[in-house]
Amino acid sequence: MQRAHIYRITQIIMFVCFFIILEMLLFTELNFGLFPNIIAINLMICGFLASFAFLFRSPKASSIYLSVIFALFIVFYLVNSTLYHVNYDIFSLQQFRLLGEAGAVFRFEFIDLGSLARGVALGGVFIFVQYTLWKRFEGKSTHNHIAWPFRISAFAVLAVSSLLLLNLPVRSIAEFNAIENISFFKKANYERYGTLGYYVKELSYIVTPYDDDELPGSEQTAQQSDLHGVLEGYNVITVMIESGQEFAINPVLTPNMYHLMEDGIDFSNNYSENKTDVSELIGMAGNYPSVTFEHHSHDYQLDFTMPNILNETYETSFFHDNVPSFYSRGEIMEEMGFENTYFHDDIYPDREMWNFNGNYNLDSETMSRILPDIMNEEEPFYSFFTTLSMHGPYASNTENINKLTDLGYFEAIDQAKEAGLWDNILADHDIKDQNRIRYYQALMMDLDVAVGMLLQELEEKELLDETLLVFYSDHNVYYHDLIQKIHDVDDKSRIEVYLYDTLMFMYNPKLSQSYLDLTNEEDTEYDEFTSPFVIVPTVLDLLGISFNRNIYFGDSVFLEEPHVFYSHEKAVFFTDVLLSDDGRTIVKSYDDYTTEYEGEFFTAVDEIMARDAYINAYYNHVKTKDDG
């Protein structure tokens, strides 16, 4: 064999070896072990990509090609390492649509310097090896270029062999080829098939069009609960609380929300773990597609969302102090069906846009400005308000610290602490974390002031008794790893259900009394497992509106159907008792459970997976190309 042939083969072998080393580094950081469970699929795809190096006549060109591909591998390594360090997440190709938002909230502290150093070092060694091989070949060979017959033959052998192996009638490979939406169980499939297996499969799913003609299944009218229609024609105000946690609700410091929780329906066993934009849509649409929502290039006729259902007889409005381009809210809220949208420039035409350093406009300031538009005395209204100021970072901006000090929040916290009415949940941690919790509590107090404004305005306009108030949180208080510190979880990569306990409660006097009459309970606490997926079907049930249950991930809580939460963020199913990352096996349990409970759990999982397929197809079915 000629020296040039040996060089090219060696070059490709080194490429594959370096890929294996990089995969080992990533899997170790993700606590997956050393290799994917089915590493052969990874290697076959790697071999296929490497085979194109044979097509280059020049060894320098093949070195450049392999170096570019390996640089891309390193980028995926660093992105996944960073996401896992910050959010214990794995990158999905569908997240490319959030690059702008990621850049806006990115902070240098998110980067794991060890991963960065390892990635750069390995990339440098790879380039050095490629350069050394090329220089050695260039110096000792009288003809640097490989004849085309060998190049074409070698490419064909390696490429075709890789493709043939990927279609072997072997169970593990057959299961891989049968997967449609690989990102639905993102972490489990990443651990099973590796980087290349996961991304190649996800890419094929994204670019493969749906069959537009038929939906997988048919509409199924939801069963009516005993409280169906009890609030027919009532107004609805939904407030999504940024990073809302129940430990900051206090009878002295947050009396308004404490009253609403005590006298309303308090969903005390509620969990949520999704990014803000996902949780937001869940609260108004009852679902979120697990495939790309192509709102930049397509229009959607989403008849099932709360605004679209209510628009005929209600005024519908959305409020959030951010620019409409962030999370593409301007476009998406139009797709949701809101007649009116109010963003930063609408709410604060006299103020410049803030940035993600903690210097946000306070929620009480925002509420004072949107009160005239959030309700309507002439017709029923549905308003959705996404709060802001409880977004991290905490205690990092002097301007807002001074604001909160001037408003007397910190003094009130200190007085409550001295009276034994408040404790810092991180009192045994360092002073930075104590101050962050103190700051977070002050922000919750400010939100409570905003809620007080809302209640007073509703009461003055005699609308309070005719309005259903819905409060829920998008996710936990994750900034600065506070939620891990609260629960003494040292390993930040651990998925533990108790980390995702969040706020949710509904308030209306008639609803509370009807619930007590129905259940014969002494209080209005609802302690069955819930998630934000139940909001839309529950509200529609209370309003007396029939709906297609297949389009929502949850059911009305008053039907008492077993509920399981699917986290788009973690790609897992869980209740407060069981957790599954593949829909087939239990990976963690948090209490004793019966075989009957396990059966109900997986029945509910299967139901949600079927609804997910229906929802994805529905979004595709109703989208049209945006000519604009």
N, C-alpha and C positions, 0 to 999 in steps of 0.2 A: 504494500500500500504506500502511495506517495506521502511525503512529509506533509503536504498541504491538506491531504485527506485526514491524516491523523490529527493535525491541528484543528480542523473544523469540528471533528468529532469530540476532541478534548474540550473545545470551547463550549459545546452544548452540554457535555457532562458536567462541567464546572457550573454552568448556569443552573442546571437542575439541582446540584448539590447546594448551591447558595440559596436557592428557593426553599429547600428543605430546612436549612438552618434558620432562615427568616420565619418560616412557619412554626418551627420549634419555639423560637423566641416569643412569638405572638401567643401561641397556645399556652405557654407557661404563664404569661402575664394574665391571660384570661381565665386561668385556673381550669383549663380544659385537659391538662395532661401534656404530653409531648407532641403527639401527632393526632390528626383527625382519625376517627374510628375506622373510616374506610379511606385510607390514604391513597389507595390505588387510583381512585377517581381523580384526586388532585394531581398525581404524577402523570396520568394519561393526558390531562389537559395541558399540563406544563410541557410535556413532550410535544404536543401538537403545536403550541406556541413557539417552542424552540426550533421546530422543524423548518420554519420559514427562514432561519439563518442560512440554510443551505442554498437558498435562492440567490443570495448575494454573491456576486463574482469576486468582490474584493473582501479580504479578511478584515480590513478596517471598517467597511460598511456593516459586516455581520456583527462586529464588536459593538458598533454604535447601536444597532438594532437591539441586541440583547441587553445592552446597558440601559436603553430607554425603557424596555419592558421591565427590567429589574427595578429601575427607579420608580415605576408605577407600583410595583409590588411594595416598595418601601413606603410610598405614600399611603397605601391602604393599611399597612402596618401601623403607621403613625396615627392615622385618623382613628382606627379602631382602638388603639391604645389610649388615645386621648378621650374618646367617647366613653370608654370603659372606666377610665379614671374619674371622669366627671359624673357620668350618668349611668354607669354600668350597662352601657348599651353597645350594640354593634352596628356599624354603618350599613345602611341599605342604599342601593342605587336610587331608590325613590326619594331619598333625602337630598338629592342634588337640588331639588326645588327650594330647599331652605338655606342655600349657601349664603344669601344676603342676610337673613335673620341670624344665622350662626356667626357671621362676621360682626354683627352689631352687638351681640351679647358676649362675644369672646373676650376672655381675660387671660393674660399670660400665665396666671397661676393654674389655669386648667391643664397646661402642658406638663406631662410627666417627663422631667429632664433625663431620667435614666433611659426611658424608651427612645427619646430623641437622640441621645448619645449613642445608643446601641444601633439605631437605624442608620445614622450618619456614618458610624464606624464600619458597619458591614457594607454599606454602599461604597465607601472608600476602598475597602479591601477588594471588593468585587471589581471595581474599575482598575485597581492596581494589577490584579491578576490578569484581567483581559488585556491590559496594556503590555504586561510582561510577556504574555503568550504571543501577542502580535509582534512585538519587537524581536522576540527570539525567532519567530517564523520569518519575519522580513529579513533578518540578518543572515539566515542560513539557507534560505531557499532562493534559487535563481529565477523562479517564476512564482510570483505571489498569487496568481489567480488560478482558481480551480475550473477545470473544463466543465462545460454545461452538462454533458451526459451524467457525470457523477452527481452534480448538484441536483439535477431534476430527479434522478433515481433515488438519491438519499432522502430528499424531501418527501417523495411519494411514499417510500417505505415507512419513514417515521410518522408522517401525517396520517396515512391510511391505517397503519397499525394502531395508532392512538384512537382513531375513530372507531375501528372495528372492536377494539377492546372495550370502548365505552358502550357498545351495543351487545356485549356478550349476554347470553341467557342465564346470568347469575343473579340470584335473589337480590343481593345488595345493589347491584347495578340496575336491575329491573325496577326496584323501588325508587332509585334516584331518578330514572327516566320517567316514572309515572307521576312524580310530584308536579303539581301545577304551580301553586303559590308557595314557593319555598320560604318566603319571608314571614308567613303566618306563624311558623314556629322557628323564628330566626335563630336563636341561640342554639337550640337543639340541633337544627340542621347544619349550622356553621360548625358545631363541634363534630358532627357526624361526617360531613363531606369536605370540610376545609375551605380555605379562601377561594380557590379557583372553582371548586365544585359549586359553592354557594353563589358566587357572582355570575358565573356563566349561566346557571339555571335561572337566577333572578332576571338576568338580561333577556333570556329567551321568553320568559313569561311576560315581561313588559312589552316586548316588540311583537308578540303574537296576538293578533286581533281576536276579539270575542266573536262568536256567532250572534249577530244582532237580531236574528229572527225570533228566538225563543228564550224565555227566562227559565232557569232551572227550578221548576216548581210553579205554584200558582198562588194567587192572593188567598189569605186566610183571615177572615174577619175575627178580630180578637173577642174573647169572651168578656161579657160585662160583669164587673164586680158589684158587690152590694152597695157600693158608694157611687156607682155610675150615675153621672148627671147631677150629683148633689150640689155642684157649683156651676151649673149651666149658665152661660152668659157672663160669668165673672171675669174681671180683669186679671191679668197675670203679669207679675214682675219677677224676672229671674235675675239673680245676682251671682255671678261666678267669682268667688273669692280667690285671689292669687295666693297660693301657698297657705291656704287656711287650715289651721290645726285647732282641735278642741281645747288643748291645754291653755290657750290664750283667751278662752271665753270665761269670764269671771263676773259674779253677781255685782261686784263693786266697781270694777274697772270697765266692764263692757255690759252695762245693765240692759241695753236695748236688745242685743242679740241673745243675752241670757234669758230674757223674758220670752223672746220668740221661740227659743229652743224648749223652754220649760212648758209654755202654754200651747205650742204648736206640736207638729209631729216631728220628733227628734229621731232621726235615723242614726242611732248610736253605734251601729255595727256597719258603718259605711266605709268603703275603700275605693281609692282611685290612684292610678299610676299611669299617666299619659302626659305628653307635652301639652302646653297650654292651648295651642290651636286645635288639637284633637279633642281635648276635654270640652272646649268651647262648642265645637260642632255637635258633640254628643249631647250637650244640654239643650240644643235647639233642634237637632235632627234625629236624635235617638240612635245614631249609628255613625260609623266612620269607615269608609271603604279601605280594605287592606291592599288595594292596588292604587296606582297613581291617580290622583284627582287632577285632571288636566284642565284646570280652570283658566290657565293662561291662553290656551289655544281653542277651547271648546266652551259652548254654552250648555247648561244643564237645566232640564225641566224637573225639578225635585219637588213633586207635589206633596210629599210626606212630611216636610219640615213644618215646625210649628207656625212660622210666619205665613207660609204658603197655604196652610190649612185654614188659618184664621183671617187672612187678608180680606175676604169678602165682607166680613162684618166687623172686623177689628182694625184699629190703627196699629201698625207694627213698627217698632223702632229699636235700633241698636246703638249702644254708647260705649266708647272706649277711648281713653286718652293715649292714642298712638297714631302714627301716620297710616293711611289706608293701604299703603304698599307692604307694610309689615305683615307677614303671614298671608299676604294678598287679601287682607280682610275686605278691602274695597270691592274686589271682584266677588269674593266668596259670599259676603253678606247680601249682595245682589242675587246670587244664585239661591241663597237660603230663602229669599223672598221678602226681606225687610223693605218696607216702603221708605223709611227714613233711616239714615245712618249719620252718626255724629262722631267725628274723629278729632284729633288734637286741634287742628286749625279751626274747626267749627266750635269747639268748646273753649279754646284759649286763643282767640285771634290776636290777643295782645301779648302773648308770650312765645319766646322761641322754643323749638323742640328740645326736650331733654335728651340725655344719653344714658346708657345703662351703667351708671356709676353709683346709683342709689339716690341721686338727686331728682326724685320724681315729684310731680305735683301730688299733693295729698288727696286721698279719696274724698275727704270732707270738702275740699275746695272744688273738686270735680262735681260732687253731688249738688253743691250750692248753685252751680251753673247749669246743670241739666234738669233740675227739678221742674222748670216750666214745661219741658218737652217730654218728660218721662211718663206723664199721665194726661188723660183727656177726659174732661167732664161731659163732653157731648156724645161720645161713643165708646164702646169697650176698647181696651187697649192691651197690647202685649208688648212689653218692653224688656230688653235684655241688656244688662250692664255688666261689663267685665272690669273688675277693679284693677288697680295697678300698683299702688305704693308699697304693698307688702312683698313685692318682688325684691330679691336680693340684688346686690350685696347689702349687708346690714351693718349699721354703725360705722360706715366708711366715708360718709359725706358730711362735712361740717355744716353746710347750709341747712340740711334737713334736721340734723341734730339740734341746731339752734331753733329751728321752727318748732320741733316737738317740745323743746324745753320751754319756749315762750308760751306754748299752749297749755303748759302745766302737766303734761302727761307723765314725765319722769318724777315729778314731785308727788303725784298721785300714786304712782307705783311704789315709791319709797314709803309713803304713809300706809299703804295697804300692807306692805311687807312688815312694817313695825307693828301693825295691829294684828299680825298673824293671818291676814286675809289673802296674801299672795306669796308664793315662793318661786324663786328662780329655778327652773327645771334643770339647769346646768350649774347649780350652786357649787358643786364639787369639781368643776372644771376651771380652766384658766380664766383670767379676767377678760380676755378678748371674747371668749364664748359667752361669758356671763353678760357682757355688755351687748352682744348681738341678740341674746334672748330678751334683754331689757328693751332694746330698740324695737325688736319684733313685737313685743307686747304693746309698746307705745303706738305702733302702726295699727294694731288691731283695735286699740282704743279710738284712734282717729276714724277707722272704718265704722266703729260703733256710733260715733258722732254723726257720720253720714247716714247711717241707718236711722238714727233718731230724727234727722231732718226729713227723711222720707216718710216715716210714720206720722210725724206732725203734719206734714203737707197732706197726706192721705186723709188724716182725721179731720183737718180743717175743711177739706173739700167733701167730707162725708163719703169717702170712697174706701175707707179701710175695711169695713165689713164686707164690701163687694169685691175685694181684691185678694187673690192668692199670691203670697210671697214665697218664692223658692230660693233658697240659698244653698250653694254647694261649692266645693273646692276643686281646682284642677289637679293638684298634686300636693305632695308634702313639702315641708320646709327643708329643701335639699341643699341650699347654698351653705358653703363652709362646712359641709358634711354634718350639719346640725342634727339631722334626723338620726344618723348613725350614732352620734354622741349621746343623744337622748336615750337611745335603746342599748347603749354600750356594745355596739357592733363594731369590732375592730377591723374586720375584713370588709372593705367597702364594696367588694364585688358580690357579696352575698345577696341573694334574692330572698328576702324574708317578708312574709305577708304583713306582719305587724308594723313594718315600716311605712305601709301605704294607707294607714288609717286616716281618714280625712273627714271634714265637716259635711253634713247635709241635713237640712231641716226645711219644713214647709209650715207656713202659718196662715190660718184663716179661722176666725172664731167658730163659724158654722162647721168647718171641716173637723176641728178638734172635738166639738160636741158630738158630731155624727160618728166619729171614730170611737169615742167613749161609749156611745149608745150601742154601736155594733159589736164591740169587743168585750164590753162589761169590765174593762180594765180600770184601775184606779188612776192611771196617768196615761199620757199620750206618747210615751217612749216606744219606738218600734225597734226591737233588738234583733230582728232577723237580718241575715247578711244582705246588704244592698250595695249598689254602685250607681254612678250617674247615669248609667244606661236605663235605669227605671224611670227617670224624670219625665221624658216625653210621653211614654205610654200611660204613666200614672196621671199626669195633668190632663191628657186627652180623655181618660176615663172619667175623671172628676167633672170635666166640662160636658160630658155626655156625648162625645164625638166618637163615632165608630172608626176603626182604622184597620189596616192590614198588618197583622202582628209579625209577618215574615220580614218586614222592612226594618224592624227594630231589634236590637240585641237584648232588650229586656221586656218585661211585662209589667202591668200595673201591680204595684206592691199589694194592693188590696185583694188580689186574686190568690196571694200566698203561694205562687208557683216557685219551685226551687230556682234560685238565681246563682249563676256563676259569672265571674268577671273575667273578660279577656282584656289584657293589657297590650295595646299596640306598642307601647314603649318597651316592655320586657318580653313580649311575644310568649306569654304564658297564660294559662287559665288558673284561677284560684278562687277559693272561698276563705273564710277565716279558719277553716279546718284542713283543707287539702290544697295542694299545688301540683300542677302538671305542666311540663314544658313541651310535651309532644302530643297531648290529647289521648294518650293510650296508657300511660303509666303514672303512678303517683311518685313524685320525687321528694316531697316533704309533707309531713302532717304536723298539725299543731294542737291536736287534741285526740282523744280516743274517738273512733268512729266505727260504725257498724257496716256490714256488707251492704245493707240496704242503702245507707247513706252514700257509699262509694258508687253504687249502681245509679243512684239519682244524680250524682255528680257527673258521671260520664254520659248519662242520658242528656243532661243539660249541655255538656260540652258538644256532643254530636248535634244537638239542636242549633247551637250557635254557629257551628261550622257550616251547617246547611244554610242558615240564614246569611252567613258571610258570603257564600257562593251566590246566593240570590241577590244580595245587596251589590256585590261587585258587578254582576251582570246587569242589574237595574241601572246603575250609574252609567255603564257603557251603552245600555239600550236607549237612554233618554238624552244622550249628549249629541250635540250637533256642532259642526265646524264653525268657529267664530270667524265670520267674513271680515270683521273689523280688524 
